[in-house]
Amino acid sequence: MSINTVWQQIKQYEKEFSRIPDSVQLIAVSKRQSIDAIRDVYQLGQKHFAENILQEALPKISACNDLALVWHFIGHIQTNKTAAIAKHFAWVHSVDREKVANRLAEQRPQDMPDLNICIQINLDEETNKSGIALTELEAFAEKIKDLPRIKLRGLMAVPKPRHDFDEQRKPFRKLNEAMILLNNKGYALDTLSMGMTQDFKAAIAEGATMVRVGTAVFGARQ
Ligand SMILES: *Cc1c(COP(=O)(O)O)cnc(C)c1O
């Protein structure tokens, strides 16, 4: 596969599931891919890239600072990494602790636009996986919604792999319903970050606005 294929598939799935054209954004997950690979894909027109490990991301961000890239952080966040994340990324998809949200808000540089964040939900309640339980969502959102310099945009999840298309759709539908519930309570969330190489079609069927795709864009990771 290639990025052209993935763009085409996104367009095709938008049509197939009656989504508004261009309502699904591709985030190219460049973890364990080279700087050259990032630059190649950028030349084809891709602007949004995601990394999951800060130490790996920083040299890449710096090596690409002549390009107009938008960087997304999608990995587990250690408290001692929040300052660098707040400084070098435009989006953080994996916020799941109040302490992390507080620190990102405090440490987002004043001269930068608000940091866009998503709350990560552990939909399958898997142990050892990042994310809060769906039952904790409302209380958590309430705590972080008014923090300065960060803007709560939506929800993110990495459901466990399922092979059947209809089974893949179920967790994504849950995430969509959770966002609607919050919006009915006065939030203005506009982002559902869900779907990866194996399941982004199901995610688009259920309302994804950002799909995070690595392997299908770049090939297998190193
Ligand atoms: C690695 C990763 C992806 C992309 O996975 P692929 O299967 O290569 O598309 C998406 N989201 C997160 C959080 C990841 O860590």
The ligand as an SDF file (V2000), in Angstrom:
LIG
                    3D

 15 15  0  0  0  0  0  0  0  0999 V2000
    1.2230    2.5950   15.9630 C   0  0  0  0  0  0  0  0  0  0  0  0
   -0.0430    3.2940   16.2240 C   0  0  0  0  0  0  0  0  0  0  0  0
   -0.9700    3.5240   15.1980 C   0  0  0  0  0  0  0  0  0  0  0  0
   -0.7680    3.0610   13.7450 C   0  0  0  0  0  0  0  0  0  0  0  0
   -0.7740    1.6790   13.6500 O   0  0  0  0  0  0  0  0  0  0  0  0
   -0.8060    0.9260   12.2110 P   0  0  0  0  0  0  0  0  0  0  0  0
   -1.4230   -0.3820   12.5410 O   0  0  0  0  0  0  0  0  0  0  0  0
    0.6120    0.8150   11.7760 O   0  0  0  0  0  0  0  0  0  0  0  0
   -1.6250    1.7310   11.2960 O   0  0  0  0  0  0  0  0  0  0  0  0
   -2.1190    4.2170   15.5140 C   0  0  0  0  0  0  0  0  0  0  0  0
   -2.3680    4.6450   16.7620 N   0  0  0  0  0  0  0  0  0  0  0  0
   -1.5170    4.4300   17.7720 C   0  0  0  0  0  0  0  0  0  0  0  0
   -1.8570    4.9450   19.1260 C   0  0  0  0  0  0  0  0  0  0  0  0
   -0.3320    3.7460   17.5430 C   0  0  0  0  0  0  0  0  0  0  0  0
    0.5120    3.5410   18.5600 O   0  0  0  0  0  0  0  0  0  0  0  0
  1  2  1  0
  2  3  1  0
  2 14  2  0
  3  4  1  0
  3 10  2  0
  4  5  1  0
  5  6  1  0
  6  7  2  0
  6  8  1  0
  6  9  1  0
 10 11  1  0
 11 12  2  0
 12 13  1  0
 12 14  1  0
 14 15  1  0
M  END
$$$$
